[in-house]
Amino acid sequence: MNDHDPLLQGEEMQLYEPDPNARYNLDDAARLIGVSRRLIVLCCKYGLISTVVDPVPAGWSFDGRTVRVLRRVEALRAVCAGNLPVIRMVLKLQAEVERLDTELRFSRRQSHGK
C-alpha cells in the first residue's frame, strides 16, 4: 500500500450495493457482476438464483438480491472449483447460519429484556 497516496489513506473500498427494487436484464446483470451470461443461465438451471418474472414472455430479469447471490457464487467458484451443486450447498449452509444467528440474537435480546 502506498502511504503517500491520499486516495488510499483511511479509505476502504466499498462494493456497489444494488438497489433491491431495481431490475436488471441478463446483459446488465452479467456486466455488473463481471460474469458471463452463460454462468447466470447455469445458476438459474441449478437453482442458485431465479428470475424475477417468467423469462419466456418478459425476458430474463433479476433483482438486487439476485445480484448479491451471484456475487457470492462468483466468489465461491474458485474455492469450489466451479462446482455449482457444491456452491448451492454452501449457499444453503450460509443462509442457515445467518438464520440461526438472527434467531440467537433475537433470543438473547428477549432473555436480557426480562
Secondary structure as the mmCIF struct_conf table of DSSP 4:
data_model
#
loop_
_struct_conf.conf_type_id
_struct_conf.id
_struct_conf.beg_label_comp_id
_struct_conf.beg_label_asym_id
_struct_conf.beg_label_seq_id
_struct_conf.end_label_comp_id
_struct_conf.end_label_asym_id
_struct_conf.end_label_seq_id
TURN_TY1_P TURN_TY1_P1 ASP A 3 HIS A 4
TURN_TY1_P TURN_TY1_P2 PRO A 6 GLY A 10
TURN_TY1_P TURN_TY1_P3 PRO A 20 ASN A 21
STRN STRN1 ARG A 23 ASN A 25
HELX_RH_AL_P HELX_RH_AL_P1 LEU A 26 ILE A 33
TURN_TY1_P TURN_TY1_P4 GLY A 34 GLY A 34
HELX_RH_AL_P HELX_RH_AL_P2 ARG A 37 LYS A 45
TURN_TY1_P TURN_TY1_P5 TYR A 46 GLY A 47
BEND BEND1 LEU A 48 LEU A 48
BEND BEND2 VAL A 52 VAL A 53
HELX_RH_AL_P HELX_RH_AL_P3 PRO A 55 ALA A 58
STRN STRN2 SER A 61 ASP A 63
HELX_RH_AL_P HELX_RH_AL_P4 GLY A 64 VAL A 79
TURN_TY1_P TURN_TY1_P6 CYS A 80 GLY A 82
HELX_RH_AL_P HELX_RH_AL_P5 LEU A 84 HIS A 112
#
